[in-house]
Each structure stands twice: as structure tokens, then as C-alpha cells.
Amino acid sequence: MDFQVVVLAGGTAKNLIPLVSKEVPKALLPVANRPVLSYVLEHLEQSNLKDLIVVVEGQEAAVLVGNWISGAYVDRLHVEVAAVPEDVGTAGSLRAIAHHLTAKDIMVVSGDLVSDVPPGAVAAAHRRHDAVVTAMLSSAPVSGPSESGSSTGKDKTKKAGRYNIIGLDPTRQFLLYIATGAEVEKDIRIQKSILRAVGQMEIRADLMDAHLYAFKRSVLQEVLDQKDTFHSLKLDVLPYLVRSQLKSEVLLNGAPQAEENGNQKVNSQSNQVTLSGILANASTPSFHQLSVLGTNGSTRRTHKCCVYIADNSKYCMRLNSIQAFSDINRDVIGEASHLSGYSFSPQNNIIHPSAELGLKTTVGPHCMLGEGSQMGDKCSVKRSVIGRHCRIGSNVKVANSVIMNHVTIGDGCSIQGSVICSNVQLQERVNLKDCQVGPGFVVTAGSDCKGEALAKKEK
């Protein structure tokens, strides 16, 4: 495809504390006992995209990620790991590695994206329209388990989050408006020039920016150079490109556009911009570099911002919150098990051959028990992931939870809707509901915790 691929792997994201740490950066957080970054790398590999730049925030995190990639993908991928300063943001990360970007088009993928949408489809749409940017959109995910513990999108107790407000042209190929972050809660303000140009706009609140973009390199670098305060691709660069696609100076029949107040309606056929006709024929390469001659001899250039909307049958989620971490782990051993890379048993679960189960212990469907883990008698596991080399006592109940590696759990514990990081010790009769326990923490016997984040104090 002649695309250069950049994977933005982040660092130790603050919104994922206490799950992340200096020893476990975001890219190495486990999804079904595999680092989340592995889902991105293998998806790219399957699309024959094997020459990658992986950008990591922080030198220490970059070393950890680089060492893992070297061991896991030797002779499979050519990966250059680039360390950038912490908290520079996604735009800052690309700015920092700009000297490495040489291809005509750049594909930028978030390192926390778990998806089966082919990146080649995004690249093809980008090239077909000769766009400056093409953003992949997907259905906004539902979040959280229902009362029954099910994670399917049909549950009435689960609602889709509102991630973006999107404005599309009638063909659903061009991005005309986008509100992200705090802008989602504000009143929608649409540029009159764009409304006139396209004639009508479809406003959607059920789509999510998946943070997979194709950029024309020359334009991306120009924006990053000129807008040195831009911190985020999603919050700064993409909205800027969308807002400026007509430069707010579209010429009308060879004459400059007149000033209008915000309430004025345009009814005259002679005064309506005919750009909708251009949009209808936007597959021609002339639209992107379209220039219109003004009365003073100046030119006004337009550019195209395109979208690729993933089919509803596809899976697409980002691990960008603690809730998303739990949801994705549950999905990858459940309804999206084709992404896991594992073979499931006839009972629809995964129990490593080296794992040991006590008498009358049950591991239900949509569960995973990792290598070398041991469970005592009369335990039950439902819709949960248990990592490697865990030691779990008797009469332990685990439901809708993720337990990482080398965790010790005493007799009589109950764990529901929680995340237990590596090397944690739960003493006897601990009750956890909707909790996160940071690495190496010890929860004392008989503790009863609900909705808490338990972690060691930083020295």
C-alpha cells in the first residue's frame, strides 16, 4: 500500500492507574493474558503491514515495550521503537518523530485498539478520494456488564456511550463536522459555508472515532509545524482539518462570499455554492487540490476529510479506561473470541493444560485460566480471566473479573467485577466488588471493599 505505519502506544496513562505502573506500561496491559499491543501488531501483520514505528511515551516504558516486541516478533515484523517525552500527546508524538516519516501517506493507529476492521479498507478509501485525512469510525461501544453478568450489546442495562458528534455528507464518505471531548456537551455550531456546500448533513451521535487515521504526510507535517500548540490528533488536528476544509473563503461564482449573520437563511439558487456537485464527483483527483480564482487573483484551496465507517458486525474498542479494560477482556473471551488467537474447549473456555483444578471447582464458559495456575476445592469462575501462575485457595468465587499473573488468593474470597494486578495477595475471606487492586498490594483478611482502588503509595 506504500503506507508508513505509526503505532502510538502511549506510556503510563494516568486514567488507567492503578492498572499501569513503571513495570507495566499501558501497551503491555493484558487482554486475555496477552499484551493489548499484540492485538494491534498482529492485526497489522495479517494485513501485510510489517514495517512499523511504535512510539512510546517515556524512556523506561519504551525499553520495556521494545524488549517485549523483540522477543515476541523476531523474524516476523520490522519494528522501530521510538521513545518520546511523556505527556506530549498524540500530535506531539508524531511531531517528535517527523524526521522518520517519508512516505506519501501515513497510517496512524492507536496501540490500545482491539479490532477486526481491516486497515487496508481505510487505506483504500483514503487513496480513492485523495484525502488529506481519513478517519475510521465505528459504532460507539456499550459498556459494563448487565445484572446477569452478560456482556452482549443487546442487554437493556447497557447503554452506548456518547463519544463524538459527527456530521457526514449524504454519501457518508466525507467528514463535515466533529465534536470530541468537552465539545460534545456544547451546542452544535456548523459552518454556514459547509452547510451550503453540501446541501444537507447527517448528524450522528452513535459513532466513535476509533483513532485509526490515514494522513497525507505533507499536510500532516505542515499542520504539526505551523500549529505547535496542537497536542492531540483527535482533539486538535482532526477538528482543525475538518473546520478548514473549505478555508471559510469559498468563492461564489467567481466572486468573494458575502458576510452573513448567524440566522440568515440562503434560499437563492444563484447564491448557493455548488460544491455539492463536486462532492458527488469527489472520486476525481481534482477536488482535493481544487483552486478557485478570486477577483484579486488569489486562489483558495479546498481539501477532503473522509471517513471509513466500520460495519456493525465488526468489533472495535479502545482500551482507554478501566471500564474498557474489563469490557475488552470479557469480550475477547466471549462474543469476540475470534480475536483472542486461542482455541476454545467444547465448554467454550480456555484452561491451560498445566493449570490445576481442585475437587468440585467449576470454570464456566467465557473464562480463561492461565499457565501454571492452581485452584483449590469448591471454587467457581464465571466470565473471568485468570492469569499465569496464580495460587487460589478453596471456596473462592470469581465473577466478571480480571486477575493478572502471580496472584495469591486465600480461602473464602469473593471477587466480583474487579481487576487484580500482578503479585497481589488477598488474604482469607476478602470481599471485593467493583475494585481495582494495584501491583503487589496486600489486602488483609476479612476486608470488605466496594468500588475502591487499592494500591501501594508511591515512594
C-alpha positions in Angstrom: 0.0 0.0 0.0 3.1 2.3 0.3 1.8 3.5 3.7 4.1 4.1 6.6 2.5 2.8 9.8 2.9 4.5 13.1 1.5 2.8 16.3 1.0 5.2 19.1 1.5 3.0 22.2 1.2 5.7 24.9 3.1 5.3 28.2 1.7 5.0 31.7 -1.7 6.5 31.2 -2.9 8.3 34.3 -6.5 7.3 33.7 -5.5 3.6 34.0 -3.9 3.8 37.4 -3.5 1.5 39.4 -3.5 -1.0 36.5 -0.5 0.6 34.9 2.8 1.1 36.6 6.5 1.7 35.8 6.8 -2.1 35.3 3.6 -2.5 33.2 3.0 0.4 30.8 -0.3 0.7 29.0 0.8 -1.1 25.9 1.6 -4.2 28.0 -1.7 -4.4 29.9 -3.1 -7.9 29.4 -6.1 -8.7 27.3 -6.9 -12.4 27.7 -3.3 -12.9 29.0 -1.7 -11.1 26.0 -0.4 -7.5 25.9 -3.0 -5.3 24.3 -0.4 -4.1 21.8 -0.1 -7.6 20.4 -3.7 -7.3 19.0 -2.6 -4.2 17.0 0.6 -5.7 15.8 -0.9 -9.0 14.7 -3.8 -7.3 13.0 -1.3 -5.2 11.0 0.8 -8.3 10.3 -2.3 -10.0 8.9 -2.8 -7.1 6.6 0.8 -7.4 5.4 1.9 -4.2 7.2 5.1 -5.4 8.7 7.3 -2.3 8.7 6.2 -0.2 11.7 7.2 2.6 14.0 6.0 2.1 17.6 6.0 5.3 19.6 6.1 5.0 23.4 6.0 7.9 25.9 8.8 7.7 28.4 12.3 6.1 28.0 11.7 3.3 30.6 8.4 2.3 29.1 9.9 2.3 25.6 12.6 -0.1 26.8 10.0 -2.5 28.3 7.9 -2.4 25.1 10.9 -2.8 22.8 12.2 -5.8 24.8 8.8 -7.5 24.6 8.5 -6.8 20.8 12.0 -8.1 20.2 11.1 -11.4 21.9 7.6 -11.9 20.6 8.0 -10.8 16.9 11.6 -11.7 16.0 11.7 -12.5 12.2 8.0 -11.6 11.9 7.9 -7.8 12.0 10.4 -4.9 11.4 9.6 -2.6 14.3 11.4 0.6 15.2 10.6 1.6 18.8 10.8 5.4 19.3 10.8 6.9 22.8 9.2 10.4 23.1 8.8 12.6 26.2 5.9 11.8 28.5 2.6 13.7 28.1 3.5 15.2 24.7 0.1 13.8 23.4 -0.5 12.1 20.1 0.2 15.1 18.0 3.4 15.8 19.9 4.5 12.2 19.5 4.2 12.5 15.7 5.9 15.9 15.8 8.8 14.2 17.7 9.3 11.5 15.1 8.6 13.7 12.0 12.1 13.1 10.6 11.3 9.3 10.3 8.2 9.9 8.2 9.0 9.8 4.5 6.1 8.0 2.7 3.4 9.8 0.8 0.8 8.6 3.2 0.9 7.8 6.9 -1.3 5.4 8.8 -1.6 6.2 12.5 -3.0 3.5 14.8 -3.6 3.7 18.5 -1.8 1.0 20.4 -4.8 0.3 22.5 -7.2 -0.6 19.6 -8.7 -4.0 19.6 -10.4 -4.5 16.3 -11.0 -6.8 13.4 -11.7 -4.0 10.9 -9.1 -4.3 8.1 -6.8 -1.3 8.0 -6.5 -1.8 4.3 -10.1 -0.7 3.8 -9.3 2.6 5.4 -6.2 3.0 3.3 -8.1 2.2 0.1 -10.8 4.8 0.9 -8.1 7.4 1.6 -6.4 6.8 -1.7 -9.6 6.6 -3.6 -10.6 10.1 -2.5 -7.1 11.5 -2.4 -8.0 12.8 1.0 -5.8 14.7 3.5 -7.2 12.6 6.3 -9.4 9.6 6.5 -10.7 8.6 9.9 -12.1 5.2 10.9 -15.4 5.4 12.7 -17.2 2.6 14.4 -20.4 2.1 16.4 -20.0 3.5 19.9 -19.4 0.6 22.2 -21.7 -0.3 25.0 -20.0 -0.6 28.4 -20.3 -2.7 31.5 -21.9 -6.0 32.4 -25.7 -6.3 32.9 -27.2 -7.6 36.2 -27.0 -11.1 34.7 -23.3 -10.7 34.0 -23.8 -10.8 30.3 -21.7 -8.5 28.1 -23.7 -8.6 24.9 -24.8 -5.3 23.3 -28.4 -6.3 23.5 -28.6 -6.0 27.3 -31.2 -3.4 28.3 -29.0 -2.4 31.3 -26.1 -1.3 29.0 -26.1 1.9 27.1 -23.8 3.1 24.4 -21.5 6.0 25.5 -21.6 9.3 23.7 -18.1 9.7 22.3 -18.4 12.1 19.4 -20.9 14.2 17.5 -20.3 13.5 13.8 -21.5 15.4 10.7 -21.5 13.4 7.5 -22.4 14.2 3.9 -25.3 12.3 2.3 -23.0 9.7 0.9 -21.4 9.1 4.4 -18.0 9.4 2.9 -17.0 12.9 3.9 -16.5 14.3 7.4 -18.1 17.7 7.7 -18.2 18.2 11.4 -16.8 16.6 14.5 -17.1 17.4 18.2 -15.0 15.5 20.7 -14.1 15.6 24.3 -15.8 18.5 26.2 -17.1 19.9 22.9 -19.7 17.0 22.8 -21.7 18.7 25.6 -21.8 22.1 23.9 -24.3 23.4 21.4 -23.5 22.3 17.8 -22.2 25.1 15.7 -21.9 24.3 12.0 -20.1 26.5 9.5 -22.6 28.0 7.0 -20.1 27.5 4.2 -20.1 23.8 4.7 -23.9 23.6 5.1 -24.3 25.5 1.8 -21.7 23.4 0.1 -23.2 20.0 0.9 -26.9 20.9 1.0 -27.7 18.6 3.9 -25.8 17.0 6.7 -26.4 13.8 8.7 -25.6 14.3 12.4 -24.7 11.1 14.3 -24.1 10.6 18.0 -23.7 6.8 17.8 -20.3 6.7 16.2 -16.8 6.6 17.8 -13.6 7.9 16.4 -11.5 4.7 16.6 -8.2 6.5 16.4 -7.1 4.9 13.2 -6.2 7.5 10.7 -4.7 7.8 7.2 -3.0 11.1 6.7 -1.4 12.7 3.7 2.1 13.2 5.1 2.8 16.6 3.6 -0.4 18.1 5.1 0.1 16.4 8.5 3.6 17.7 8.8 2.6 21.2 7.7 -0.1 21.3 10.4 2.2 20.0 13.1 4.8 22.5 12.2 2.5 25.5 12.0 0.3 24.6 14.9 2.9 23.9 17.5 0.4 24.1 20.4 -1.6 21.2 19.0 -1.4 18.3 21.5 -3.9 15.7 20.3 -4.7 14.3 16.9 -8.3 13.6 17.9 -9.0 16.9 19.8 -6.8 19.3 17.8 -5.5 18.1 14.4 -8.6 16.3 13.1 -11.2 19.1 14.0 -8.8 21.7 12.6 -8.6 19.9 9.2 -12.4 19.4 9.2 -13.1 23.1 10.0 -10.6 24.4 7.4 -11.5 22.1 4.5 -13.2 25.0 2.7 -11.0 27.6 4.3 -14.2 29.6 5.1 -13.5 31.5 1.9 -15.3 29.5 -0.7 -15.8 31.7 -3.7 -19.3 32.1 -5.2 -19.5 32.1 -9.0 -16.1 33.8 -9.2 -17.0 36.5 -6.5 -16.0 36.6 -2.9 -18.5 35.1 -0.4 -20.6 37.9 1.3 -20.7 38.2 5.1 -23.8 36.8 6.8 -25.3 36.9 10.2 -25.8 33.6 12.1 -29.6 33.4 11.5 -29.6 34.2 7.8 -31.1 31.6 5.5 -29.8 31.1 2.0 -32.7 30.5 -0.4 -31.5 31.9 -3.7 -30.4 29.2 -6.2 -28.0 31.7 -7.7 -26.2 32.2 -4.4 -25.9 28.6 -3.3 -22.4 27.1 -3.6 -22.4 24.2 -6.0 -19.8 22.3 -4.0 -22.4 19.5 -3.5 -21.9 18.7 -7.2 -18.1 18.5 -6.5 -18.8 16.2 -3.5 -20.9 13.9 -5.7 -17.9 13.5 -8.1 -15.3 13.6 -5.3 -13.6 10.4 -6.6 -11.9 12.6 -9.2 -8.5 13.8 -8.1 -9.3 17.4 -8.9 -11.3 18.0 -5.7 -8.5 17.8 -3.2 -6.4 20.4 -5.0 -9.3 22.4 -6.2 -8.4 26.1 -6.5 -10.9 28.9 -7.3 -9.7 32.2 -8.8 -10.9 35.2 -6.8 -11.4 38.8 -8.0 -8.0 39.8 -6.7 -6.2 36.9 -8.5 -5.7 34.9 -5.3 -6.5 31.2 -5.0 -8.5 29.3 -2.4 -7.7 25.7 -2.0 -10.0 23.0 -0.5 -9.2 19.6 0.8 -11.1 16.5 1.7 -11.6 14.9 5.1 -13.0 11.4 4.6 -14.4 8.6 6.8 -14.4 4.9 6.7 -17.4 3.6 8.8 -16.8 0.1 10.0 -19.6 -2.4 9.5 -21.7 -3.1 12.6 -20.7 -6.7 12.5 -17.1 -5.8 13.2 -15.5 -5.4 16.6 -13.8 -2.2 17.6 -12.9 -0.9 21.0 -10.1 1.1 22.6 -8.6 0.2 25.9 -8.6 3.8 27.2 -10.3 3.4 30.6 -10.5 0.9 33.4 -14.1 0.0 32.3 -12.9 -0.6 28.8 -10.1 -2.8 30.1 -12.7 -5.0 31.8 -15.1 -4.9 28.8 -12.5 -5.9 26.3 -11.1 -8.7 28.4 -14.6 -10.1 28.7 -15.4 -9.7 25.0 -12.2 -11.3 23.8 -13.1 -14.5 25.7 -16.7 -14.1 24.8 -18.5 -12.7 21.8 -15.3 -11.5 20.1 -13.4 -14.7 20.9 -12.1 -14.9 17.3 -9.7 -12.1 18.2 -8.1 -14.0 21.0 -5.9 -16.3 18.9 -6.8 -19.2 21.2 -8.6 -22.4 20.7 -11.6 -22.8 23.0 -12.7 -26.1 24.6 -16.1 -27.7 24.0 -17.2 -25.9 27.2 -16.3 -22.6 25.5 -13.5 -21.8 27.8 -9.7 -21.9 27.9 -7.9 -23.9 30.6 -4.2 -24.2 30.1 -3.0 -27.9 30.2 -0.7 -27.1 33.1 -3.4 -25.5 35.2 -4.8 -27.5 38.2 -8.4 -27.5 39.4 -9.5 -28.8 42.9 -12.5 -31.0 43.6 -15.9 -29.6 42.7 -14.3 -26.5 41.2 -16.0 -25.1 38.1 -14.7 -22.8 35.3 -17.6 -21.7 33.3 -17.9 -20.6 29.6 -16.2 -17.4 28.5 -13.4 -18.0 31.1 -9.7 -18.3 30.9 -7.3 -20.0 33.3 -3.6 -19.3 32.5 -0.5 -21.4 32.5 0.6 -23.0 35.8 -2.3 -21.6 37.9 -3.8 -23.6 40.7 -7.3 -23.5 42.2 -8.4 -25.3 45.4 -11.7 -27.1 46.1 -15.2 -25.8 45.6 -14.3 -22.7 43.6 -16.3 -21.1 40.8 -15.2 -18.9 38.0 -17.6 -17.1 35.7 -16.8 -14.8 32.8 -13.4 -14.0 34.0 -9.7 -14.1 33.0 -7.2 -15.6 35.4 -3.5 -15.1 34.6 -0.4 -17.3 34.9 1.0 -18.9 38.0 -1.8 -17.8 40.3 -2.5 -19.6 43.6 -6.1 -19.7 44.5 -7.4 -21.3 47.7 -10.7 -23.1 48.4 -14.2 -21.8 48.3 -13.3 -18.8 46.1 -15.8 -17.2 43.8 -14.6 -15.1 40.9 -17.1 -13.4 38.5 -16.7 -10.7 35.8 -13.2 -10.1 36.8 -9.6 -10.0 35.5 -6.8 -11.5 37.7 -3.3 -10.9 36.3 -0.2 -13.1 36.9 1.3 -14.4 40.2 -1.7 -13.5 42.3 -2.3 -15.3 45.6 -5.9 -15.6 46.8 -6.8 -17.0 50.2 -9.7 -19.3 51.1 -13.2 -18.0 51.1 -12.6 -14.9 49.0 -15.3 -13.4 46.7 -14.2 -11.2 43.7 -16.8 -9.6 41.5 -16.4 -7.0 38.8 -12.8 -6.3 39.8 -9.3 -6.1 38.4 -6.5 -7.7 40.4 -3.0 -6.7 39.2 0.1 -9.0 39.3 1.7 -10.1 42.5 -1.3 -9.1 44.6 -2.1 -11.1 47.8 -5.6 -11.4 49.0 -5.7 -13.0 52.5 -8.6 -15.1 53.7 -12.3 -14.1 53.4 -11.7 -10.9 51.4 -14.7 -9.5 49.6 -14.1 -7.3 46.6 -16.8 -5.8 44.4 -16.0 -3.3 41.5 -12.5 -2.7 42.8 -9.0 -2.3 41.3 -6.0 -3.6 43.2 -2.6 -2.4 42.1 0.5 -4.5 41.7 2.0 -6.1 44.8 -0.7 -4.9 47.1 -1.8 -7.0 50.1 -5.5 -7.0 51.1 -5.8 -8.1 54.7 -8.0 -10.9 55.9 -11.7 -10.2 56.2 -11.6 -6.9 54.2 -14.9 -5.9 52.5 -14.3 -3.4 49.7 -16.7 -1.9 47.2 -15.8 0.5 44.4 -12.3 1.1 45.7 -8.9 1.5 44.1 -6.3 -0.2 46.3 -2.6 0.4 45.6 0.7 0.9 47.3 1.7 4.5 48.0 4.4 5.8 45.6 7.7 6.4 47.3 
